[in-house]
Amino acid sequence: MAQVVLGMGTSHGPQLNIPPSQWHLLTEKDQTDPRIDYQALLRVVPRDLTEENTSEKWQERFDACHVALRHLEGKLRAAKPDAIVVIGDD
């Protein structure tokens, strides 16, 4: 009988796969994507995000995410599973 040896989860998004120096392209995409009412979103932003929107902060967040992903990778390798079941919504 099978035995579950590990459960884990992580979010994913384009920011994990492209360098922070190119994140501005995502802003441009969001501003022009017809599926997104960008102006409506700006009206409900809970606070000034100016301090979060710097190249230094983007790099800091990118680095932190990759440290966390490497941690998950280590846990997965240590578990040495015979099979992996991945569930996603895309």
C-alpha positions in Angstrom: 0.0 0.0 0.0 1.2 3.5 -0.8 2.3 5.8 2.0 2.3 9.6 1.9 5.8 10.7 3.0 5.6 14.4 2.4 3.1 17.1 1.6 4.1 20.6 0.5 2.8 23.5 -1.4 4.0 26.7 -3.0 2.6 29.5 -5.0 3.9 30.2 -8.5 3.9 33.1 -10.8 6.0 34.8 -13.5 8.1 36.6 -11.0 9.7 33.3 -10.0 10.8 32.7 -13.5 12.0 36.0 -14.8 14.7 38.3 -13.3 13.5 41.3 -11.3 15.1 43.6 -14.0 12.2 42.5 -16.3 9.3 42.7 -13.8 8.3 46.1 -15.3 7.2 44.1 -18.3 4.5 42.5 -16.1 3.3 46.0 -15.1 3.0 47.0 -18.7 1.1 43.8 -19.5 -1.3 44.3 -16.6 -2.0 47.9 -17.7 -2.9 46.8 -21.2 -4.5 43.4 -20.6 -8.2 43.7 -21.5 -9.1 41.1 -18.8 -7.8 43.4 -16.1 -9.4 46.7 -15.0 -6.1 48.2 -13.9 -7.6 51.6 -12.9 -10.2 49.9 -10.7 -7.4 48.0 -9.0 -5.4 51.2 -8.4 -8.5 52.7 -6.6 -8.6 49.9 -4.0 -4.9 49.6 -3.3 -4.8 49.6 0.6 -1.7 51.8 0.9 1.1 53.5 -0.8 3.3 50.8 -2.4 6.1 53.2 -3.5 8.5 51.7 -1.0 7.8 48.2 -2.3 8.2 49.2 -5.9 12.0 49.5 -6.2 14.6 47.4 -7.9 16.2 46.7 -4.6 13.0 45.5 -3.0 12.2 43.4 -6.1 15.6 41.7 -5.9 15.2 41.1 -2.2 11.9 39.4 -2.7 13.1 37.4 -5.7 16.1 36.2 -3.6 13.9 35.3 -0.7 11.6 33.3 -2.9 14.4 31.3 -4.4 15.9 30.6 -1.0 12.5 29.2 0.0 12.2 27.2 -3.2 15.7 25.7 -2.6 14.5 24.8 0.9 11.5 22.9 -0.5 13.7 21.2 -3.0 15.9 20.0 -0.2 12.9 18.6 1.7 11.7 16.8 -1.4 15.1 15.3 -2.2 15.5 14.2 1.5 12.1 12.4 1.3 13.2 10.4 -1.7 9.6 9.7 -2.9 8.9 6.9 -5.4 6.2 9.1 -7.0 5.1 12.7 -6.9 1.6 13.9 -7.4 1.4 17.6 -8.5 -1.9 19.5 -8.4 -2.3 22.8 -10.1 -4.9 25.1 -11.5 -3.3 26.1 -14.8 
